[in-house]
Amino acid sequence: IETLSNIYLNRMDNFLIDQSSTKQNEFYGRYQNQIFLTWNQSLDELEQILKSMKSEYHHLSFDIHIGKNLNYLDLYLENRHSLLYSRVHRQPNQQPYTLPYISSKGDSIRKHSHWLRSSLIRAVRYCTTIEDFNQERIYLEMTCLTNGYSVEFVQKHIEHFFTFFNAILLQQWSLDQHSYEKFRHRLFNFM
């Protein structure tokens, strides 16, 4: 059933993308049955598109929220003075400092080191500001330490991350916002 609903929702995706494709600097995302998009045009234009979407797909129920920010999965997005701001978001009911469960004990160190690297990459991709990135990096370090990993383990993997992406200055706390944006751009191009 999920596959059939995805096929059907793909038609709705195309409808929304077609409606906003003439606009510049718009962002559209969908995961399962949740859709979000940015809109920089008038509210009347958006309401017209949503109205035509509701009439086209009248048998579906919609819960529409319009605002300047949203939490979407593990991402916080906000319109700050017409600039897209983002950072990592954690659900308030989620227990903090929790590592993913690893079923085989002998493999946990390797898998958690991969998790740390992936989480740092996610932090760079999500965090628009250097301050948010540093806060997320510290949270990830604390997560490893809280779960029994040594300071050496954390330092080694953090250093490896920065070395791999040629961003040693970021690790040494001497990076400003402009340099961080260059680093993000380099990481996005790498991906």
C-alpha positions as CSV (number, residue, x, y, z in Angstrom):
1,I,0.0,0.0,0.0
2,E,2.9,2.4,0.8
3,T,4.2,2.0,-2.7
4,L,0.8,2.8,-4.2
5,S,0.4,5.8,-2.1
6,N,3.9,7.0,-3.1
7,I,3.0,6.7,-6.8
8,Y,-0.2,8.6,-6.2
9,L,1.5,11.3,-4.1
10,N,4.1,11.6,-6.9
11,R,1.3,13.1,-9.0
12,M,0.6,15.7,-6.3
13,D,4.3,16.4,-6.0
14,N,4.5,17.1,-9.7
15,F,1.4,19.4,-9.4
16,L,3.0,21.4,-6.6
17,I,6.4,21.5,-8.3
18,D,4.8,22.7,-11.6
19,Q,3.0,25.4,-9.8
20,S,6.1,26.7,-8.1
21,S,8.6,26.0,-10.9
22,T,8.2,29.4,-12.4
23,K,9.3,30.9,-9.1
24,Q,12.9,31.3,-8.2
25,N,14.7,30.3,-5.0
26,E,12.0,27.9,-3.8
27,F,12.5,24.7,-1.9
28,Y,10.3,21.6,-1.9
29,G,10.5,18.5,0.2
30,R,8.5,15.4,0.9
31,Y,8.9,12.4,3.1
32,Q,6.1,9.8,3.1
33,N,2.9,11.8,3.6
34,Q,4.5,15.1,4.7
35,I,5.2,17.8,2.3
36,F,6.8,21.2,2.9
37,L,7.8,24.0,0.6
38,T,9.1,27.5,0.8
39,W,7.2,30.4,-0.8
40,N,8.5,33.9,-1.4
41,Q,5.5,35.2,-3.4
42,S,2.2,36.6,-2.1
43,L,0.0,34.7,0.3
44,D,-2.9,35.1,-2.2
45,E,-0.9,33.2,-4.9
46,L,-0.1,30.4,-2.5
47,E,-3.7,30.1,-1.3
48,Q,-4.8,29.9,-5.0
49,I,-2.4,27.0,-5.6
50,L,-3.5,25.2,-2.4
51,K,-7.1,25.8,-3.3
52,S,-6.6,24.2,-6.8
53,M,-4.7,21.4,-5.2
54,K,-7.6,20.7,-2.8
55,S,-10.0,20.6,-5.7
56,E,-7.8,18.4,-7.8
57,Y,-7.3,16.0,-4.9
58,H,-10.6,16.5,-3.0
59,H,-10.6,13.0,-1.6
60,L,-7.4,13.6,0.4
61,S,-7.4,15.5,3.7
62,F,-4.9,18.3,4.1
63,D,-3.6,19.8,7.3
64,I,-2.0,23.0,6.1
65,H,0.3,25.2,8.2
66,I,1.8,28.5,7.1
67,G,4.5,30.1,9.1
68,K,8.1,31.3,9.1
69,N,9.6,28.2,10.6
70,L,9.1,24.4,10.8
71,N,10.5,21.3,12.3
72,Y,10.8,18.6,9.6
73,L,12.1,15.2,10.8
74,D,15.4,16.2,12.3
75,L,15.7,19.6,10.6
76,Y,14.7,23.0,11.8
77,L,14.0,25.5,9.0
78,E,13.3,29.2,9.4
79,N,12.9,32.2,7.1
80,R,15.1,34.9,8.7
81,H,14.8,38.1,6.9
82,S,14.3,36.3,3.5
83,L,17.3,34.0,4.1
84,L,16.9,30.3,4.8
85,Y,18.3,29.4,8.2
86,S,18.6,25.8,9.3
87,R,20.0,23.6,12.1
88,V,19.6,20.2,13.6
89,H,16.4,19.6,15.5
90,R,15.7,17.0,18.2
91,Q,12.3,15.9,19.3
92,P,11.6,17.1,22.8
93,N,10.4,13.6,23.9
94,Q,13.6,12.0,22.5
95,Q,16.1,10.9,25.2
96,P,19.3,13.0,24.8
97,Y,22.8,11.7,24.3
98,T,21.7,8.3,22.9
99,L,23.7,6.3,20.5
100,P,22.0,4.1,17.9
101,Y,21.6,0.5,19.0
102,I,24.2,-1.9,17.6
103,S,23.3,-5.6,17.7
104,S,26.7,-7.1,17.5
105,K,29.0,-6.0,20.4
106,G,32.3,-6.4,18.6
107,D,31.2,-4.1,15.8
108,S,29.9,-1.2,17.9
109,I,33.1,0.8,18.0
110,R,33.5,0.8,14.2
111,K,29.8,1.5,13.7
112,H,29.6,4.3,16.2
113,S,32.7,5.9,14.7
114,H,30.8,5.9,11.3
115,W,27.8,7.3,13.1
116,L,29.9,10.1,14.5
117,R,31.3,11.0,11.1
118,S,27.9,10.8,9.5
119,S,26.4,13.0,12.2
120,L,29.2,15.6,11.7
121,I,28.5,15.6,8.0
122,R,24.8,16.1,8.8
123,A,25.6,18.9,11.2
124,V,27.6,20.8,8.5
125,R,24.8,20.2,6.0
126,Y,22.0,21.3,8.4
127,C,23.7,24.1,10.4
128,T,23.7,27.5,8.6
129,T,25.8,29.2,11.3
130,I,29.2,28.3,12.8
131,E,27.7,28.7,16.2
132,D,25.0,26.0,15.6
133,F,27.6,23.7,14.1
134,N,29.9,24.0,17.1
135,Q,26.9,23.4,19.4
136,E,26.0,20.3,17.5
137,R,29.6,19.1,17.4
138,I,29.8,19.4,21.2
139,Y,26.5,17.6,21.6
140,L,27.9,14.7,19.5
141,E,31.1,14.6,21.5
142,M,29.1,14.6,24.7
143,T,26.9,11.7,23.3
144,C,30.0,9.6,22.8
145,L,31.5,10.4,26.1
146,T,28.2,9.8,28.0
147,N,28.1,6.4,26.4
148,G,31.5,5.3,27.6
149,Y,33.8,6.2,24.8
150,S,37.1,7.8,25.7
151,V,38.2,11.4,25.1
152,E,40.9,10.0,22.8
153,F,38.3,8.1,20.7
154,V,36.3,11.3,20.3
155,Q,39.3,13.5,19.6
156,K,40.7,11.0,17.0
157,H,37.4,10.8,15.1
158,I,36.7,14.5,15.2
159,E,40.3,15.2,14.0
160,H,39.9,12.7,11.2
161,F,36.7,14.4,10.1
162,F,38.3,17.8,9.9
163,T,41.4,16.4,8.2
164,F,39.4,14.5,5.6
165,F,37.5,17.6,4.6
166,N,40.5,19.8,4.9
167,A,39.1,22.0,7.6
168,I,41.7,21.9,10.4
169,L,41.0,25.6,11.1
170,L,37.4,24.8,12.1
171,Q,38.7,22.3,14.6
172,Q,41.0,24.9,16.1
173,W,38.0,27.3,16.8
174,S,39.5,30.0,14.6
175,L,36.9,29.8,11.8
176,D,34.6,32.7,11.2
177,Q,31.2,32.5,9.5
178,H,32.6,33.3,6.0
179,S,35.2,30.5,6.3
180,Y,32.5,28.1,7.6
181,E,30.3,28.9,4.6
182,K,33.3,28.0,2.3
183,F,33.7,24.8,4.2
184,R,30.0,24.0,3.8
185,H,30.2,24.7,0.1
186,R,33.2,22.4,-0.2
187,L,31.4,19.6,1.7
188,F,28.2,20.0,-0.4
189,N,30.3,19.7,-3.6
190,F,32.0,16.6,-2.2
191,M,28.7,14.9,-1.6
